[in-house]
Amino acid sequence: MKPVYSIVVPIYNEEAVLPVLLHRLDNLLQQFDGPGEVVLVDDGSSDTSAIVCEAKARSDRRFRYVRLSRNFGHQIAITSGLDFAQGDAVVVMDADLQDPPEVVLEMIARWKAGAEVVYAQRLSRLGVSRLKRVAGDLFYRLLSQLSSVAIPRNVGDFRLVDRRVVDHFRAMPERDRFVRGMFAWLGFKQAVVTFHRPPRAAGETKYPLAKLARLGMSGVISFSDAPLRLALWAGAAVSALAMLYACWVMIMWATQATAPRGWSSTVIIVAFLGGANMMMTGIMGLYVGRIHAEVKRRPIYVVDRAVGFENAVEAAQVDAPGEASANVALARS
C-alpha cells in the first residue's frame, strides 16, 4: 500500500541520538491515520549510523534506508530523501531531535485543512549560544531585505510538503541548493506551526558558525542579485570619491596652497581602490562559480545503496525540464 505520509530524515554521524530518534519515530508512525514511511538518508556517515539505520530498515517495513556514496551535505541529503519519498504528504526533519517528531501531528492537521506547505517556526532555541542566535537573527533579517522571495524568519528545513509541491521541487534543476528558499520560491498555500526548539538530545551540532555562514551565503546568492548591485554601486561610489579627490588636488595646485606631500595619501587611495576591486571581483566570482557548477551537469548526488524498497529502480536525479535524465543505477533490497 502506498504510504500517505513520508518522513525524510537526513543523517550524518548521529549514532548517539539514533536509538531515541527511532523510538520516537515508531511512536509517531503509530499515531498516523494512514500508512507511513520513514526515509533515513545517510549522508556518508563514518560512525555506526549506517549499521543502525540499515538494520532498522531490514527489520521494519515502514523504514527505508538510503546511503549516499559520500558526504554531499545536508541540503543535498534532504533532496535525495524527497526523491525517494512516496507519500502524499512529506515531512522533512533533522535527526538531532531539535525538530520534535510530535509537532508533525499538528502539521498534518494544517495540511488536511488545505495548506500545501506547513513550516515549523521556532519561538525559542534552547541550548544555542547567544552568538549563534544573534547571527541567525541577523541572517534572516538580511535575507528578507535582499531576497525577492519572502522567506519566513526563524524557520529551518522542518516542514510538511504536499506531494504536488514535492514534484515541482524535484523539477528544479539547480545544483547548489538552499532548500527552505526553494520552497518559499515555489509558493502555494502555506501555513505555520510554532514550537519551542529543545536542545540537541545527544551528539554534536553539524552546523558550526562557519558552516552556517556558508549556508547563509548560499541563500543570499541563490535568491538575490543584491550583491551584484552592491558591487556596481560601491564601484561607482569609489570612482566618485576618487574624482572628488582629484578635483581637490587640482584646486590646491591652482591656488598654490600647501598640499600634503609624501606617499601616504597615494598609498591609501591605491590600497582602497585595490581592495574594493578585489571585493567586487570576488562577489562576481561567486556568481560565475555558481554558473560553472550548473553547466557541468553532474548528478546532484550518487547513491551507494538503498534498503527497504520493494522494487529495483534507478535513483532520480534533478534535471532541467525537457532534458535527458542523468540517473545513477542502484539495487534496492
BARONU-118753 format. One line per 8 residues: their letters; for each residue z, x, y of C-alpha. Coordinates in pm, 1 decimal. Example, Ala and Ser with C-alpha at 12.3 -4.5 7.8 and 13.67 -1.06 7.14 Angstrom:
BEGIN
AS = 780.0 1230.0 -450.0 ~ 714.0 1367.0 -106.0
end
This chain:
BEGIN
MKPVYSIV = 0.0 0.0 0.0 ~ -93.8 133.0 341.2 ~ 214.5 220.8 547.7 ~ 288.0 9.4 851.2 ~ 495.1 286.6 1008.1 ~ 441.6 662.2 1011.7 ~ 687.7 920.3 1138.6 ~ 542.6 1261.4 1227.7
VPIYNEEA = 794.7 1546.7 1234.5 ~ 675.4 1899.5 1328.2 ~ 898.5 2163.5 1168.9 ~ 936.9 2535.1 1236.2 ~ 1227.2 2726.1 1078.2 ~ 1461.9 2426.8 1064.7 ~ 1636.9 2495.4 732.3 ~ 1981.0 2446.5 890.8
VLPVLLHR = 1912.9 2090.9 1004.5 ~ 1675.5 1963.3 734.0 ~ 1936.2 1814.3 495.4 ~ 2084.0 1597.4 772.0 ~ 1738.2 1510.0 907.5 ~ 1605.6 1395.8 569.3 ~ 1918.7 1187.0 505.8 ~ 1884.5 1007.2 840.3
LDNLLQQF = 1512.7 953.5 785.3 ~ 1594.0 798.3 446.0 ~ 1828.5 555.9 617.4 ~ 1569.9 476.8 883.6 ~ 1294.8 400.6 631.0 ~ 1525.5 153.2 456.2 ~ 1565.8 -42.4 781.0 ~ 1192.4 -90.0 840.5
DGPGEVVL = 1047.3 -437.2 789.2 ~ 742.4 -287.8 617.7 ~ 633.2 18.8 422.6 ~ 676.3 351.6 598.6 ~ 593.8 718.1 551.7 ~ 721.9 1045.9 691.3 ~ 471.7 1327.0 753.4 ~ 654.8 1660.0 761.2
VDDGSSDT = 433.8 1923.8 926.3 ~ 543.9 2279.3 850.5 ~ 412.8 2494.9 1134.4 ~ 418.0 2821.2 938.1 ~ 794.7 2843.1 881.6 ~ 928.7 3172.7 748.3 ~ 1260.2 3034.4 616.5 ~ 1326.2 2788.7 333.5
SAIVCEAK = 1196.5 2487.6 528.8 ~ 876.3 2486.3 321.6 ~ 1066.9 2470.1 -6.3 ~ 1291.3 2184.8 108.5 ~ 1007.3 1978.7 258.1 ~ 772.9 2022.3 -37.7 ~ 1047.6 1931.0 -282.8 ~ 1119.9 1615.1 -84.3
ARSDRRFR = 753.0 1517.2 -80.2 ~ 726.0 1565.3 -457.5 ~ 1041.1 1364.5 -533.4 ~ 998.8 1079.5 -281.4 ~ 664.5 898.9 -246.8 ~ 747.5 794.0 109.0 ~ 737.4 1156.4 225.6 ~ 428.1 1373.0 278.9
YVRLSRNF = 420.9 1745.9 340.1 ~ 156.9 1940.9 532.7 ~ 180.1 2317.4 562.2 ~ -32.3 2490.7 824.7 ~ -170.5 2834.9 741.8 ~ 29.4 2997.5 1024.2 ~ 232.4 2908.6 1330.2 ~ -11.3 2725.6 1558.9
GHQIAITS = 251.3 2591.0 1799.6 ~ 444.0 2269.0 1848.6 ~ 165.8 2073.3 2020.6 ~ -87.2 2159.2 1750.3 ~ 162.3 2068.2 1476.7 ~ 200.1 1724.7 1638.3 ~ -178.3 1689.0 1648.0 ~ -214.6 1771.8 1279.1
GLDFAQGD = 56.6 1519.9 1190.3 ~ -123.5 1249.8 1386.3 ~ -444.0 1335.8 1199.4 ~ -268.8 1277.4 865.9 ~ -57.5 974.7 960.6 ~ -190.4 645.5 825.1 ~ 45.8 388.4 973.9 ~ -32.7 111.0 1220.1
AVVVMDAD = 246.3 247.4 1440.2 ~ 302.4 623.5 1452.0 ~ 623.0 783.8 1578.4 ~ 639.8 1148.1 1689.0 ~ 984.4 1307.2 1688.1 ~ 1133.6 1656.9 1671.7 ~ 1323.5 1786.3 1370.6 ~ 1635.6 1905.0 1554.3
LQDPPEVV = 1784.0 1550.5 1575.7 ~ 1787.6 1564.5 1954.3 ~ 1542.2 1278.3 1911.2 ~ 1777.5 1033.7 1730.0 ~ 1588.4 852.1 1449.4 ~ 1783.3 534.0 1521.8 ~ 1602.8 496.0 1856.5 ~ 1282.6 431.1 1658.2
LEMIARWK = 1402.9 78.2 1576.2 ~ 1414.0 -6.1 1946.3 ~ 1066.2 145.0 1986.9 ~ 935.3 -78.7 1710.4 ~ 1078.5 -384.4 1885.2 ~ 889.4 -290.4 2203.9 ~ 571.8 -230.6 2000.4 ~ 599.2 -574.5 1840.0
AGAEVVYA = 641.6 -720.8 2188.0 ~ 297.0 -588.8 2280.8 ~ 339.3 -230.7 2400.9 ~ 85.2 17.7 2263.0 ~ 272.4 331.8 2367.6 ~ 652.9 337.6 2372.7 ~ 804.7 659.7 2503.3 ~ 1169.8 763.2 2499.9
QRLSRLGV = 1315.9 867.3 2834.6 ~ 1625.8 1087.9 2845.5 ~ 1916.6 963.0 3052.5 ~ 2110.4 1282.0 2983.9 ~ 2063.2 1607.5 2792.3 ~ 2383.4 1724.0 2627.0 ~ 2415.4 2083.3 2517.2 ~ 2146.8 2207.7 2757.4
SRLKRVAG = 2224.6 2473.8 3015.6 ~ 2221.7 2381.1 3382.5 ~ 1939.8 2628.7 3446.6 ~ 1722.1 2463.1 3184.3 ~ 1796.9 2113.5 3319.6 ~ 1712.7 2218.2 3675.4 ~ 1394.3 2393.8 3561.6 ~ 1287.2 2087.6 3365.8
DLFYRLLS = 1352.0 1855.2 3659.4 ~ 1153.6 2079.1 3894.6 ~ 867.1 2092.5 3647.4 ~ 839.1 1713.9 3619.6 ~ 859.0 1676.4 3997.6 ~ 587.4 1936.8 4045.6 ~ 364.5 1789.3 3776.5 ~ 396.0 1438.0 3919.9
QLSSVAIP = 283.5 1571.4 4258.4 ~ -6.0 1780.5 4127.0 ~ -145.2 1566.3 3847.6 ~ -382.3 1276.3 3899.6 ~ -222.5 1115.4 3591.9 ~ 120.9 953.5 3610.8 ~ 327.9 1149.6 3357.3 ~ 678.1 999.4 3318.4
RNVGDFRL = 972.0 1220.0 3414.0 ~ 1234.9 1330.5 3160.9 ~ 1008.1 1234.9 2873.4 ~ 915.8 1467.6 2588.3 ~ 696.0 1402.6 2287.0 ~ 933.3 1146.9 2130.0 ~ 729.4 825.5 2131.2 ~ 572.2 547.3 1924.1
VDRRVVDH = 196.0 507.6 1943.5 ~ -22.5 222.8 1820.0 ~ -299.9 304.3 1571.1 ~ -568.0 223.5 1828.0 ~ -420.6 478.7 2069.7 ~ -389.9 739.1 1792.0 ~ -759.7 700.8 1713.4 ~ -850.4 759.7 2078.4
FRAMPERD = -615.4 1058.2 2090.3 ~ -783.7 1212.9 1786.8 ~ -1120.4 1184.0 1962.4 ~ -1002.5 1405.5 2249.6 ~ -1164.0 1746.3 2193.2 ~ -953.3 1994.7 2390.2 ~ -800.2 2289.5 2207.2 ~ -516.6 2380.8 2445.7
RFVRGMFA = -302.2 2070.3 2422.7 ~ -32.1 1906.2 2629.0 ~ 33.9 1601.2 2411.9 ~ 255.9 1399.3 2645.3 ~ -0.6 1437.8 2922.6 ~ -284.4 1335.3 2690.8 ~ -108.4 1009.8 2600.0 ~ -39.1 942.9 2967.7
WLGFKQAV = -408.7 1001.7 3044.3 ~ -515.1 752.2 2776.2 ~ -330.0 472.6 2949.9 ~ -294.8 145.4 2752.7 ~ 11.1 -76.9 2781.0 ~ 316.9 148.3 2791.5 ~ 687.4 73.9 2766.9 ~ 1002.0 283.8 2782.4
VTFHRPPR = 1327.1 302.0 2591.8 ~ 1613.3 512.7 2723.8 ~ 1861.9 723.5 2531.5 ~ 2119.1 996.4 2578.4 ~ 1986.2 1310.3 2415.5 ~ 2251.0 1470.8 2193.1 ~ 2288.1 1845.9 2145.4 ~ 2095.1 2018.8 1868.7
AAGETKYP = 2251.8 1939.2 1530.5 ~ 2207.6 2291.7 1392.8 ~ 1991.2 2598.7 1431.0 ~ 1842.7 2745.0 1747.3 ~ 1604.0 2599.7 2001.3 ~ 1234.6 2678.8 1953.9 ~ 1171.2 2627.3 2326.1 ~ 1341.2 2903.4 2529.4
LAKLARLG = 1270.9 2916.4 2902.2 ~ 969.7 3148.0 2863.4 ~ 804.3 2913.5 2616.4 ~ 886.6 2612.7 2832.5 ~ 723.4 2791.2 3127.0 ~ 405.4 2842.5 2924.4 ~ 407.1 2476.5 2823.2 ~ 456.3 2376.6 3185.5
MSGVISFS = 167.4 2596.0 3298.5 ~ -47.6 2442.9 3026.3 ~ 37.8 2095.5 3151.3 ~ -44.4 2179.0 3513.2 ~ -376.6 2344.7 3427.8 ~ -477.3 2069.7 3183.0 ~ -414.8 1780.6 3419.6 ~ -463.6 1916.2 3769.8
DAPLRLAL = -708.0 2124.6 3969.7 ~ -440.4 2175.2 4234.6 ~ -403.0 2549.9 4157.0 ~ -773.0 2598.8 4230.0 ~ -741.6 2408.8 4556.7 ~ -431.9 2616.1 4636.1 ~ -636.3 2931.1 4581.2 ~ -903.8 2801.8 4820.0
WAGAAVSA = -663.4 2711.3 5099.4 ~ -447.2 3019.9 5053.1 ~ -758.4 3236.4 5077.3 ~ -861.3 3052.6 5392.9 ~ -512.9 3096.0 5542.1 ~ -509.8 3470.8 5468.4 ~ -853.1 3509.9 5626.8 ~ -737.8 3316.5 5933.4
LAMLYACW = -430.3 3537.6 5972.5 ~ -646.8 3847.6 5939.9 ~ -877.9 3716.6 6214.1 ~ -581.0 3643.0 6441.1 ~ -450.6 3992.8 6386.9 ~ -793.4 4134.8 6467.3 ~ -801.2 3933.5 6790.5 ~ -456.3 4059.3 6882.2
VMIMWATQ = -563.5 4422.1 6825.1 ~ -872.9 4374.1 7045.2 ~ -662.9 4219.9 7323.9 ~ -420.8 4510.6 7306.2 ~ -715.0 4754.0 7324.1 ~ -880.5 4568.8 7616.3 ~ -561.9 4559.9 7821.7 ~ -482.6 4921.7 7730.8
ATAPRGWS = -141.8 4812.0 7614.1 ~ 53.8 5032.1 7382.7 ~ -45.1 4929.1 7032.4 ~ 162.6 5019.6 6732.3 ~ 46.3 5341.8 6574.3 ~ 60.2 5464.7 6217.0 ~ -35.5 5330.4 5881.3 ~ 239.0 5074.6 5831.9
STVIIVAF = 52.5 4773.0 5963.4 ~ -264.1 4871.9 5780.6 ~ -83.9 4920.6 5451.4 ~ 99.0 4587.4 5485.5 ~ -222.5 4397.5 5553.8 ~ -416.8 4566.1 5275.9 ~ -134.7 4508.8 5028.0 ~ -101.5 4145.1 5134.2
LGGANMMM = -472.2 4077.7 5107.0 ~ -494.6 4261.5 4774.7 ~ -200.5 4069.3 4628.7 ~ -338.9 3736.3 4747.6 ~ -677.4 3822.0 4599.4 ~ -523.2 3914.7 4265.0 ~ -319.0 3593.0 4258.3 ~ -624.2 3376.9 4329.1
TGIMGLYV = -829.0 3565.3 4074.0 ~ -552.8 3513.6 3818.5 ~ -545.6 3137.6 3882.6 ~ -920.7 3112.8 3838.2 ~ -893.0 3334.7 3530.6 ~ -659.4 3083.4 3366.7 ~ -920.4 2811.1 3403.1 ~ -1200.1 3040.8 3284.3
GRIHAEVK = -984.3 3132.2 2983.9 ~ -949.7 2763.9 2900.2 ~ -1327.0 2724.3 2915.9 ~ -1368.7 3026.4 2687.6 ~ -1127.6 2878.4 2432.8 ~ -1312.2 2545.7 2437.6 ~ -1664.8 2680.8 2394.2 ~ -1570.1 2887.1 2086.3
RRPIYVVD = -1524.8 2557.6 1899.9 ~ -1277.4 2693.8 1647.6 ~ -1076.1 2439.6 1445.5 ~ -754.4 2341.7 1615.4 ~ -555.3 2423.7 1303.2 ~ -600.7 2524.1 939.3 ~ -412.3 2351.8 657.3 ~ -275.1 2566.4 376.6
RAVGFENA = -176.6 2275.2 152.2 ~ -69.1 1913.9 161.7 ~ 160.9 1732.1 -79.7 ~ 234.5 1363.7 -127.4 ~ -108.8 1220.9 -51.0 ~ -288.7 1016.6 -312.5 ~ -645.6 1144.6 -292.3 ~ -820.9 1474.8 -226.4
VEAAQVDA = -961.8 1468.6 125.5 ~ -1068.7 1701.7 398.2 ~ -838.0 1782.9 686.8 ~ -956.4 1611.7 1001.2 ~ -1025.9 1834.9 1299.7 ~ -1061.6 1703.0 1653.0 ~ -1419.3 1747.6 1773.3 ~ -1615.6 1620.3 2068.2
PGEASANV = -1764.5 1273.6 2011.8 ~ -2105.3 1287.4 1850.6 ~ -2070.8 1642.9 1722.2 ~ -2053.1 1758.8 1361.8 ~ -1703.4 1784.7 1225.5 ~ -1563.7 2134.9 1157.8 ~ -1334.9 2030.5 873.1 ~ -1117.3 2253.0 658.3
ALARS = -1124.4 2173.9 287.0 ~ -790.2 2129.9 112.7 ~ -645.4 1982.0 -202.2 ~ -374.3 1719.4 -187.9 ~ -146.2 1655.5 -478.8
end
